[in-house]
Each structure stands twice: as C-alpha cells, then as structure tokens.
Amino acid sequence: MGQTDSQFKAFIRFVIDALKDANDEKDEAKRKEKMAKILENLQKTLED
C-alpha cells in the first residue's frame, strides 16, 4: 500500500530537517556522522 500525499510530505519535512541540522553542525566529524546516519536511514527506507 502506498503513502498518502500528507505522509510523503511529512517524510520530506523530516529529511529536510535532518539535512538542515547536519548542515548547521560546526564540528566536521559530527557533521559527517549526521550525514552518514541520514544516508543510512534513507537506504533502509528504500529497502523496506
């Protein structure tokens, strides 16, 4: 069963928020960790 438009928009808002948080991180090591976690979560979403 597919997503509704509102569910998809909520997912996109989550991704945007996570990317903004990573982008605002001053510590490069922490920024890389956050980006890796975002990418891992997106990959898991694709595999579900």
PQR file with spaces between the fields and no chain letter, atoms N, CA, C, O and H, PARSE charges and radii, in Angstrom:
ATOM       1  N    MET     1       0.833   -1.181    0.000 -0.4000 1.5000
ATOM       2  CA   MET     1       0.000    0.000    0.000 -0.0000 2.0000
ATOM       3  C    MET     1       0.877    1.244    0.000  0.5500 1.7000
ATOM       4  O    MET     1       1.846    1.321    0.755 -0.5500 1.4000
ATOM       5  N    GLY     2       0.546    2.209   -0.835 -0.4000 1.5000
ATOM       6  CA   GLY     2       1.351    3.418   -0.974 -0.0000 2.0000
ATOM       7  C    GLY     2       1.066    4.445    0.105  0.5500 1.7000
ATOM       8  O    GLY     2       0.179    4.282    0.943 -0.5500 1.4000
ATOM       9  H    GLY     2      -0.242    2.146   -1.448  0.4000 1.0000
ATOM      10  N    GLN     3       1.842    5.495    0.052 -0.4000 1.5000
ATOM      11  CA   GLN     3       1.704    6.592    1.002 -0.0000 2.0000
ATOM      12  C    GLN     3       0.666    7.595    0.508  0.5500 1.7000
ATOM      13  O    GLN     3       0.425    7.726   -0.692 -0.5500 1.4000
ATOM      14  H    GLN     3       2.562    5.627   -0.629  0.4000 1.0000
ATOM      15  N    THR     4       0.069    8.286    1.443 -0.4000 1.5000
ATOM      16  CA   THR     4      -0.769    9.412    1.074 -0.0000 2.0000
ATOM      17  C    THR     4       0.144   10.616    0.828  0.5500 1.7000
ATOM      18  O    THR     4       1.317   10.609    1.202 -0.5500 1.4000
ATOM      19  H    THR     4       0.265    8.180    2.418  0.4000 1.0000
ATOM      20  N    ASP     5      -0.412   11.638    0.198 -0.4000 1.5000
ATOM      21  CA   ASP     5       0.373   12.853   -0.028 -0.0000 2.0000
ATOM      22  C    ASP     5       0.863   13.451    1.282  0.5500 1.7000
ATOM      23  O    ASP     5       2.005   13.903    1.367 -0.5500 1.4000
ATOM      24  H    ASP     5      -1.364   11.643   -0.106  0.4000 1.0000
ATOM      25  N    SER     6       0.017   13.459    2.298 -0.4000 1.5000
ATOM      26  CA   SER     6       0.420   14.051    3.572 -0.0000 2.0000
ATOM      27  C    SER     6       1.515   13.233    4.250  0.5500 1.7000
ATOM      28  O    SER     6       2.386   13.805    4.906 -0.5500 1.4000
ATOM      29  H    SER     6      -0.911   13.091    2.228  0.4000 1.0000
ATOM      30  N    GLN     7       1.491   11.902    4.106 -0.4000 1.5000
ATOM      31  CA   GLN     7       2.559   11.068    4.662 -0.0000 2.0000
ATOM      32  C    GLN     7       3.882   11.329    3.944  0.5500 1.7000
ATOM      33  O    GLN     7       4.935   11.406    4.577 -0.5500 1.4000
ATOM      34  H    GLN     7       0.784   11.437    3.572  0.4000 1.0000
ATOM      35  N    PHE     8       3.820   11.462    2.632 -0.4000 1.5000
ATOM      36  CA   PHE     8       5.032   11.736    1.863 -0.0000 2.0000
ATOM      37  C    PHE     8       5.598   13.109    2.230  0.5500 1.7000
ATOM      38  O    PHE     8       6.809   13.260    2.386 -0.5500 1.4000
ATOM      39  H    PHE     8       2.965   11.399    2.118  0.4000 1.0000
ATOM      40  N    LYS     9       4.732   14.096    2.365 -0.4000 1.5000
ATOM      41  CA   LYS     9       5.190   15.432    2.742 -0.0000 2.0000
ATOM      42  C    LYS     9       5.833   15.424    4.122  0.5500 1.7000
ATOM      43  O    LYS     9       6.830   16.110    4.348 -0.5500 1.4000
ATOM      44  H    LYS     9       3.748   13.973    2.238  0.4000 1.0000
ATOM      45  N    ALA    10       5.269   14.657    5.041 -0.4000 1.5000
ATOM      46  CA   ALA    10       5.845   14.541    6.385 -0.0000 2.0000
ATOM      47  C    ALA    10       7.237   13.923    6.308  0.5500 1.7000
ATOM      48  O    ALA    10       8.153   14.360    7.005 -0.5500 1.4000
ATOM      49  H    ALA    10       4.458   14.100    4.857  0.4000 1.0000
ATOM      50  N    PHE    11       7.395   12.917    5.471 -0.4000 1.5000
ATOM      51  CA   PHE    11       8.704   12.280    5.292 -0.0000 2.0000
ATOM      52  C    PHE    11       9.712   13.287    4.739  0.5500 1.7000
ATOM      53  O    PHE    11      10.848   13.362    5.207 -0.5500 1.4000
ATOM      54  H    PHE    11       6.651   12.562    4.905  0.4000 1.0000
ATOM      55  N    ILE    12       9.286   14.057    3.740 -0.4000 1.5000
ATOM      56  CA   ILE    12      10.179   15.059    3.148 -0.0000 2.0000
ATOM      57  C    ILE    12      10.554   16.121    4.179  0.5500 1.7000
ATOM      58  O    ILE    12      11.704   16.557    4.221 -0.5500 1.4000
ATOM      59  H    ILE    12       8.363   13.996    3.360  0.4000 1.0000
ATOM      60  N    ARG    13       9.606   16.541    5.006 -0.4000 1.5000
ATOM      61  CA   ARG    13       9.909   17.508    6.068 -0.0000 2.0000
ATOM      62  C    ARG    13      10.952   16.945    7.024  0.5500 1.7000
ATOM      63  O    ARG    13      11.852   17.666    7.455 -0.5500 1.4000
ATOM      64  H    ARG    13       8.671   16.187    4.971  0.4000 1.0000
ATOM      65  N    PHE    14      10.836   15.658    7.358 -0.4000 1.5000
ATOM      66  CA   PHE    14      11.817   15.013    8.233 -0.0000 2.0000
ATOM      67  C    PHE    14      13.211   15.052    7.588  0.5500 1.7000
ATOM      68  O    PHE    14      14.195   15.380    8.250 -0.5500 1.4000
ATOM      69  H    PHE    14      10.105   15.073    7.007  0.4000 1.0000
ATOM      70  N    VAL    15      13.284   14.720    6.316 -0.4000 1.5000
ATOM      71  CA   VAL    15      14.577   14.700    5.625 -0.0000 2.0000
ATOM      72  C    VAL    15      15.178   16.102    5.569  0.5500 1.7000
ATOM      73  O    VAL    15      16.368   16.280    5.827 -0.5500 1.4000
ATOM      74  H    VAL    15      12.484   14.453    5.779  0.4000 1.0000
ATOM      75  N    ILE    16      14.362   17.090    5.234 -0.4000 1.5000
ATOM      76  CA   ILE    16      14.850   18.469    5.172 -0.0000 2.0000
ATOM      77  C    ILE    16      15.371   18.911    6.539  0.5500 1.7000
ATOM      78  O    ILE    16      16.440   19.515    6.631 -0.5500 1.4000
ATOM      79  H    ILE    16      13.395   16.945    5.024  0.4000 1.0000
ATOM      80  N    ASP    17      14.626   18.616    7.587 -0.4000 1.5000
ATOM      81  CA   ASP    17      15.039   18.999    8.936 -0.0000 2.0000
ATOM      82  C    ASP    17      16.365   18.336    9.314  0.5500 1.7000
ATOM      83  O    ASP    17      17.246   18.980    9.884 -0.5500 1.4000
ATOM      84  H    ASP    17      13.758   18.126    7.512  0.4000 1.0000
ATOM      85  N    ALA    18      16.500   17.065    8.999 -0.4000 1.5000
ATOM      86  CA   ALA    18      17.739   16.344    9.317 -0.0000 2.0000
ATOM      87  C    ALA    18      18.916   16.915    8.526  0.5500 1.7000
ATOM      88  O    ALA    18      20.017   17.043    9.061 -0.5500 1.4000
ATOM      89  H    ALA    18      15.784   16.542    8.536  0.4000 1.0000
ATOM      90  N    LEU    19      18.694   17.255    7.270 -0.4000 1.5000
ATOM      91  CA   LEU    19      19.768   17.829    6.447 -0.0000 2.0000
ATOM      92  C    LEU    19      20.164   19.218    6.936  0.5500 1.7000
ATOM      93  O    LEU    19      21.348   19.556    6.959 -0.5500 1.4000
ATOM      94  H    LEU    19      17.800   17.152    6.835  0.4000 1.0000
ATOM      95  N    LYS    20      19.183   20.020    7.324 -0.4000 1.5000
ATOM      96  CA   LYS    20      19.498   21.347    7.871 -0.0000 2.0000
ATOM      97  C    LYS    20      20.310   21.212    9.154  0.5500 1.7000
ATOM      98  O    LYS    20      21.276   21.946    9.362 -0.5500 1.4000
ATOM      99  H    LYS    20      18.221   19.746    7.306  0.4000 1.0000
ATOM     100  N    ASP    21      19.918   20.276   10.010 -0.4000 1.5000
ATOM     101  CA   ASP    21      20.645   20.051   11.251 -0.0000 2.0000
ATOM     102  C    ASP    21      22.092   19.657   10.969  0.5500 1.7000
ATOM     103  O    ASP    21      23.015   20.171   11.601 -0.5500 1.4000
ATOM     104  H    ASP    21      19.133   19.680    9.841  0.4000 1.0000
ATOM     105  N    ALA    22      22.283   18.761   10.037 -0.4000 1.5000
ATOM     106  CA   ALA    22      23.647   18.338    9.685 -0.0000 2.0000
ATOM     107  C    ALA    22      24.430   19.497    9.076  0.5500 1.7000
ATOM     108  O    ALA    22      25.609   19.681    9.378 -0.5500 1.4000
ATOM     109  H    ALA    22      21.533   18.343    9.523  0.4000 1.0000
ATOM     110  N    ASN    23      23.780   20.268    8.230 -0.4000 1.5000
ATOM     111  CA   ASN    23      24.438   21.394    7.574 -0.0000 2.0000
ATOM     112  C    ASN    23      24.874   22.459    8.578  0.5500 1.7000
ATOM     113  O    ASN    23      25.904   23.105    8.388 -0.5500 1.4000
ATOM     114  H    ASN    23      22.822   20.119    7.985  0.4000 1.0000
ATOM     115  N    ASP    24      24.095   22.645    9.646 -0.4000 1.5000
ATOM     116  CA   ASP    24      24.406   23.660   10.655 -0.0000 2.0000
ATOM     117  C    ASP    24      25.465   23.208   11.660  0.5500 1.7000
ATOM     118  O    ASP    24      25.955   24.014   12.451 -0.5500 1.4000
ATOM     119  H    ASP    24      23.258   22.120    9.800  0.4000 1.0000
ATOM     120  N    GLU    25      25.815   21.935   11.631 -0.4000 1.5000
ATOM     121  CA   GLU    25      26.806   21.395   12.571 -0.0000 2.0000
ATOM     122  C    GLU    25      28.178   21.998   12.284  0.5500 1.7000
ATOM     123  O    GLU    25      28.675   21.932   11.159 -0.5500 1.4000
ATOM     124  H    GLU    25      25.417   21.280   10.988  0.4000 1.0000
ATOM     125  N    LYS    26      28.771   22.577   13.298 -0.4000 1.5000
ATOM     126  CA   LYS    26      30.083   23.232   13.133 -0.0000 2.0000
ATOM     127  C    LYS    26      31.231   22.209   13.138  0.5500 1.7000
ATOM     128  O    LYS    26      32.216   22.376   12.419 -0.5500 1.4000
ATOM     129  H    LYS    26      28.367   22.631   14.211  0.4000 1.0000
ATOM     130  N    ASP    27      31.101   21.176   13.935 -0.4000 1.5000
ATOM     131  CA   ASP    27      32.146   20.157   14.045 -0.0000 2.0000
ATOM     132  C    ASP    27      32.074   19.222   12.834  0.5500 1.7000
ATOM     133  O    ASP    27      31.067   18.548   12.616 -0.5500 1.4000
ATOM     134  H    ASP    27      30.301   21.041   14.519  0.4000 1.0000
ATOM     135  N    GLU    28      33.142   19.194   12.062 -0.4000 1.5000
ATOM     136  CA   GLU    28      33.155   18.417   10.818 -0.0000 2.0000
ATOM     137  C    GLU    28      32.934   16.921   11.062  0.5500 1.7000
ATOM     138  O    GLU    28      32.239   16.266   10.284 -0.5500 1.4000
ATOM     139  H    GLU    28      33.960   19.742   12.239  0.4000 1.0000
ATOM     140  N    ALA    29      33.509   16.381   12.120 -0.4000 1.5000
ATOM     141  CA   ALA    29      33.330   14.958   12.418 -0.0000 2.0000
ATOM     142  C    ALA    29      31.865   14.657   12.749  0.5500 1.7000
ATOM     143  O    ALA    29      31.316   13.653   12.297 -0.5500 1.4000
ATOM     144  H    ALA    29      34.073   16.913   12.753  0.4000 1.0000
ATOM     145  N    LYS    30      31.238   15.531   13.538 -0.4000 1.5000
ATOM     146  CA   LYS    30      29.830   15.341   13.876 -0.0000 2.0000
ATOM     147  C    LYS    30      28.951   15.508   12.632  0.5500 1.7000
ATOM     148  O    LYS    30      27.970   14.785   12.459 -0.5500 1.4000
ATOM     149  H    LYS    30      31.685   16.347   13.906  0.4000 1.0000
ATOM     150  N    ARG    31      29.310   16.463   11.768 -0.4000 1.5000
ATOM     151  CA   ARG    31      28.553   16.675   10.536 -0.0000 2.0000
ATOM     152  C    ARG    31      28.594   15.412    9.671  0.5500 1.7000
ATOM     153  O    ARG    31      27.576   14.995    9.117 -0.5500 1.4000
ATOM     154  H    ARG    31      30.108   17.050   11.909  0.4000 1.0000
ATOM     155  N    LYS    32      29.769   14.817    9.563 -0.4000 1.5000
ATOM     156  CA   LYS    32      29.899   13.595    8.768 -0.0000 2.0000
ATOM     157  C    LYS    32      29.079   12.454    9.377  0.5500 1.7000
ATOM     158  O    LYS    32      28.452   11.680    8.654 -0.5500 1.4000
ATOM     159  H    LYS    32      30.595   15.156   10.012  0.4000 1.0000
ATOM     160  N    GLU    33      29.088   12.354   10.709 -0.4000 1.5000
ATOM     161  CA   GLU    33      28.294   11.324   11.390 -0.0000 2.0000
ATOM     162  C    GLU    33      26.805   11.513   11.115  0.5500 1.7000
ATOM     163  O    GLU    33      26.092   10.552   10.828 -0.5500 1.4000
ATOM     164  H    GLU    33      29.598   12.983   11.297  0.4000 1.0000
ATOM     165  N    LYS    34      26.348   12.748   11.205 -0.4000 1.5000
ATOM     166  CA   LYS    34      24.936   13.034   10.964 -0.0000 2.0000
ATOM     167  C    LYS    34      24.552   12.718    9.513  0.5500 1.7000
ATOM     168  O    LYS    34      23.493   12.144    9.259 -0.5500 1.4000
ATOM     169  H    LYS    34      26.928   13.529   11.438  0.4000 1.0000
ATOM     170  N    MET    35      25.407   13.092    8.577 -0.4000 1.5000
ATOM     171  CA   MET    35      25.118   12.813    7.169 -0.0000 2.0000
ATOM     172  C    MET    35      25.109   11.305    6.905  0.5500 1.7000
ATOM     173  O    MET    35      24.273   10.808    6.150 -0.5500 1.4000
ATOM     174  H    MET    35      26.267   13.559    8.783  0.4000 1.0000
ATOM     175  N    ALA    36      26.027   10.593    7.520 -0.4000 1.5000
ATOM     176  CA   ALA    36      26.067    9.139    7.353 -0.0000 2.0000
ATOM     177  C    ALA    36      24.790    8.501    7.894  0.5500 1.7000
ATOM     178  O    ALA    36      24.257    7.565    7.299 -0.5500 1.4000
ATOM     179  H    ALA    36      26.706   10.997    8.134  0.4000 1.0000
ATOM     180  N    LYS    37      24.303    9.011    9.024 -0.4000 1.5000
ATOM     181  CA   LYS    37      23.076    8.482    9.620 -0.0000 2.0000
ATOM     182  C    LYS    37      21.867    8.773    8.727  0.5500 1.7000
ATOM     183  O    LYS    37      21.002    7.913    8.557 -0.5500 1.4000
ATOM     184  H    LYS    37      24.737    9.771    9.508  0.4000 1.0000
ATOM     185  N    ILE    38      21.805    9.962    8.164 -0.4000 1.5000
ATOM     186  CA   ILE    38      20.717   10.314    7.245 -0.0000 2.0000
ATOM     187  C    ILE    38      20.738    9.383    6.041  0.5500 1.7000
ATOM     188  O    ILE    38      19.702    8.850    5.645 -0.5500 1.4000
ATOM     189  H    ILE    38      22.507   10.660    8.302  0.4000 1.0000
ATOM     190  N    LEU    39      21.905    9.189    5.466 -0.4000 1.5000
ATOM     191  CA   LEU    39      22.031    8.306    4.305 -0.0000 2.0000
ATOM     192  C    LEU    39      21.654    6.868    4.644  0.5500 1.7000
ATOM     193  O    LEU    39      20.995    6.189    3.857 -0.5500 1.4000
ATOM     194  H    LEU    39      22.747    9.622    5.787  0.4000 1.0000
ATOM     195  N    GLU    40      22.071    6.413    5.807 -0.4000 1.5000
ATOM     196  CA   GLU    40      21.732    5.058    6.253 -0.0000 2.0000
ATOM     197  C    GLU    40      20.217    4.906    6.401  0.5500 1.7000
ATOM     198  O    GLU    40      19.642    3.908    5.966 -0.5500 1.4000
ATOM     199  H    GLU    40      22.607    6.965    6.446  0.4000 1.0000
ATOM     200  N    ASN    41      19.577    5.901    7.017 -0.4000 1.5000
ATOM     201  CA   ASN    41      18.134    5.853    7.193 -0.0000 2.0000
ATOM     202  C    ASN    41      17.388    5.869    5.854  0.5500 1.7000
ATOM     203  O    ASN    41      16.405    5.150    5.673 -0.5500 1.4000
ATOM     204  H    ASN    41      20.044    6.712    7.370  0.4000 1.0000
ATOM     205  N    LEU    42      17.860    6.686    4.932 -0.4000 1.5000
ATOM     206  CA   LEU    42      17.229    6.732    3.602 -0.0000 2.0000
ATOM     207  C    LEU    42      17.386    5.386    2.881  0.5500 1.7000
ATOM     208  O    LEU    42      16.451    4.918    2.232 -0.5500 1.4000
ATOM     209  H    LEU    42      18.658    7.271    5.079  0.4000 1.0000
ATOM     210  N    GLN    43      18.557    4.772    2.993 -0.4000 1.5000
ATOM     211  CA   GLN    43      18.782    3.480    2.356 -0.0000 2.0000
ATOM     212  C    GLN    43      17.871    2.431    2.957  0.5500 1.7000
ATOM     213  O    GLN    43      17.289    1.628    2.228 -0.5500 1.4000
ATOM     214  H    GLN    43      19.317    5.152    3.520  0.4000 1.0000
ATOM     215  N    LYS    44      17.735    2.422    4.289 -0.4000 1.5000
ATOM     216  CA   LYS    44      16.843    1.469    4.950 -0.0000 2.0000
ATOM     217  C    LYS    44      15.399    1.674    4.497  0.5500 1.7000
ATOM     218  O    LYS    44      14.654    0.711    4.315 -0.5500 1.4000
ATOM     219  H    LYS    44      18.208    3.075    4.881  0.4000 1.0000
ATOM     220  N    THR    45      15.015    2.926    4.318 -0.4000 1.5000
ATOM     221  CA   THR    45      13.651    3.222    3.853 -0.0000 2.0000
ATOM     222  C    THR    45      13.408    2.622    2.472  0.5500 1.7000
ATOM     223  O    THR    45      12.334    2.084    2.204 -0.5500 1.4000
ATOM     224  H    THR    45      15.620    3.708    4.466  0.4000 1.0000
ATOM     225  N    LEU    46      14.392    2.715    1.612 -0.4000 1.5000
ATOM     226  CA   LEU    46      14.269    2.142    0.270 -0.0000 2.0000
ATOM     227  C    LEU    46      14.145    0.624    0.313  0.5500 1.7000
ATOM     228  O    LEU    46      13.453    0.034   -0.516 -0.5500 1.4000
ATOM     229  H    LEU    46      15.264    3.152    1.829  0.4000 1.0000
ATOM     230  N    GLU    47      14.808   -0.006    1.267 -0.4000 1.5000
ATOM     231  CA   GLU    47      14.844   -1.453    1.356 -0.0000 2.0000
ATOM     232  C    GLU    47      13.608   -2.042    2.030  0.5500 1.7000
ATOM     233  O    GLU    47      13.355   -3.241    1.917 -0.5500 1.4000
ATOM     234  H    GLU    47      15.370    0.474    1.941  0.4000 1.0000
ATOM     235  N    ASP    48      12.834   -1.207    2.733 -0.4000 1.5000
ATOM     236  CA   ASP    48      11.617   -1.697    3.413 -0.0000 2.0000
ATOM     237  C    ASP    48      10.532   -2.056    2.419  0.5500 1.7000
ATOM     238  O    ASP    48       9.447   -2.483    2.816 -0.5500 1.4000
ATOM     239  H    ASP    48      13.039   -0.233    2.825  0.4000 1.0000
